[in-house]
Amino acid sequence: MSDTNISQNLEQLKHRIAAACEKCGRDPDDILLVAVSKTKPNKDILKAVQSGQLHFGENRMKELEGKMEQIVNSDISWHFIGNLQTNKIKYIANRVNWIHSVEKTKYLKEIEKRAASASRTINALIQVNISDEKQKGGCAPDALAAILESAQDYEHVNICGLMGMATFADDPEDTRPEFRLLKELFDSHQKYNQGSVNLQYLSMGMTNDLDVAIEEGSNMVRVGSAIFGARNYD
Ligand SMILES: *Cc1c(COP(=O)(O)O)cnc(C)c1O
């Protein structure tokens, strides 16, 4: 069926990330690559692991739960990047390492509760809506401060960054203002770092626009199709 060469794709992607870093004088080692394996089979994930990739992102809770159960490898960090629902957080809280898509204080509260009962700590990123598209999710930029202030006393969630998705554009250059806005919010909200809030990660950039995202300050890119090939659905 598919003859996607995952190890070669990863190699090329690393060159692409290095080139983007070179353009703006950054160190490629500062960019964390999250391989987005949604819709792809376990064997593709295992191929990527063989090439040294250890961070994986999924956007459906049930799918992530299944993959975490089937692929037992404590070196892997699992990232949830899709829409959250309060009543489903329990399915992933016992294993997931990162959640990128927190847009409400009530989700943080539920993550704290579930992570506490599993005696673990989860890294959470607050998703901010930087695009014009409502369906992209994320809190409004002016809601961010209150969310961070509400989260400083958690013991099982590290609120360690921000995440954003740019409007899809044929020319990725068009996404630059949205990435720049998220970087500005990231910088201007450092003053809320206290207790469990410590904004260190800026998760922005996907297959289509990661070069521009890196130039604008991203240190975490979420890349699917450039590694695993095109998807039939999202
Ligand atoms: C699917 C997805 C990605 C990866 O998309 P590609 O264009 O395949 O790189 C990144 N982030 C989120 C939130 C996604 O849902």
The ligand as an SDF file (V2000), in Angstrom:
LIG
                    3D

 15 15  0  0  0  0  0  0  0  0999 V2000
   -2.5980   17.2110   12.3340 C   0  0  0  0  0  0  0  0  0  0  0  0
   -1.9950   18.2270   13.2150 C   0  0  0  0  0  0  0  0  0  0  0  0
   -0.6600   18.6450   13.0430 C   0  0  0  0  0  0  0  0  0  0  0  0
    0.2450   18.1130   11.9470 C   0  0  0  0  0  0  0  0  0  0  0  0
   -0.2060   18.4820   10.6880 O   0  0  0  0  0  0  0  0  0  0  0  0
    0.6820   18.2730    9.3750 P   0  0  0  0  0  0  0  0  0  0  0  0
    0.1970   19.3200    8.4610 O   0  0  0  0  0  0  0  0  0  0  0  0
    0.4000   16.8970    8.8840 O   0  0  0  0  0  0  0  0  0  0  0  0
    2.1060   18.4500    9.7350 O   0  0  0  0  0  0  0  0  0  0  0  0
   -0.1530   19.5650   13.9280 C   0  0  0  0  0  0  0  0  0  0  0  0
   -0.8970   20.0740   14.9320 N   0  0  0  0  0  0  0  0  0  0  0  0
   -2.1710   19.7090   15.1310 C   0  0  0  0  0  0  0  0  0  0  0  0
   -2.9280   20.3170   16.2660 C   0  0  0  0  0  0  0  0  0  0  0  0
   -2.7570   18.7850   14.2890 C   0  0  0  0  0  0  0  0  0  0  0  0
   -4.0390   18.4210   14.4940 O   0  0  0  0  0  0  0  0  0  0  0  0
  1  2  1  0
  2  3  1  0
  2 14  2  0
  3  4  1  0
  3 10  2  0
  4  5  1  0
  5  6  1  0
  6  7  2  0
  6  8  1  0
  6  9  1  0
 10 11  1  0
 11 12  2  0
 12 13  1  0
 12 14  1  0
 14 15  1  0
M  END
$$$$
